[in-house]
Amino acid sequence: MKDNLGSFEHALERLVADQVPSDSRHARQIARRQLMAEAVMAEGAMRIEDITERFGISLMTAHRDLDELVSRGLLRKTRGVVSAAPTSLIESSDVYRASRQGAEKSAIAEAAAAFLEPGQAVFLDDSTTVLQLVPHLSARVPLTAITNSITLMNELKGIRDLTLLGLGGQFHNWCNAFMGPVTIAEIRRLRADRVFLSMAAITDDMVFHQSPEMVETKRAMFESAAMRILLADHTKFERRALHAMVTLDEFDVVIVDNGTPPRHVERMRARGINVVVAPVPRDDGTPNGEL
């Protein structure tokens, strides 16, 4: 499976491949759009006026370039600001999310894999944390994996003895996944042993997301699984999002990394929530230990 940086680079490669230049002007345009995407990814968010100054282009040209990047799900644009980082109202693209907290997501996914057994059917949502489960699945086949994520479908299709059920519906570029009424209807016709999912934010021991369509799609998976497992790196406790789904104590297991502030772990355990703390290896490869 590609590493997190590779996901971003692959998205930019697609941008270039889909727009093969016919002249030097077109080539400069594509190169500029790549640099724009990289700049916004690095900053998290930028004012469009600042982009015009940095790249020496007109406001009209900046909007045209950014609209192309937005249409490909790489960036979001609102009220004079273009962003890659999430806000309480807008989730970031899967490309941006895949480039953040890579070690934590990998450690959480490794801990989550312990809850999988051969012969099970599992829902896998479109989150970049759940994507990190892929390297662990071949050791637990036969499995039936059910997902709405095109990224996951592509990663899973080559695993031997894994039956892949792809959920259809309305495609959303920003998350590279299907959501909406058609997707939800398909989910509700199924029953799985496990669901592994992640959310954008955790506030007051409740999980939230910026997209109401995403909330309802994940809720359908949640309600159609016998065991519900939440994967949440420590940054989820620092964020806010608009739409609530369920409380943490409705999950059977909540898996966090050991960068999660102890007060959150202690509070959840005091409420009877089954919290697993995944140790994130240090740079030298040794584990940091658990809370």
Secondary structure, 3 states (H helix, E strand, C coil): CCCHHHHHHHHHHHHHHCCCCCCHHHHHHHHHHHHHHHHHHHHCEEEHHHHHHHHCCCHHHHHHHHHHHHHCCCCEEECCEEECCCCCCCCCCHHHHHCCCHHHHHHHHHHHHCCCCCCCEEEECCCHHHHCCHHHHHHHCCEEEEECEHHHHHHHCCCCCEEEEECCCEEECCCCEEECHHHHHHHHCCCEEEEEECCCEEECCEEEECCHHHHHHHHHHHHCEEEEEEECCHHHHHCCCCEEEEEHHHCCEEEEECCCCHHHHHHHHHCCCCEEEECCECCCCCECCCC
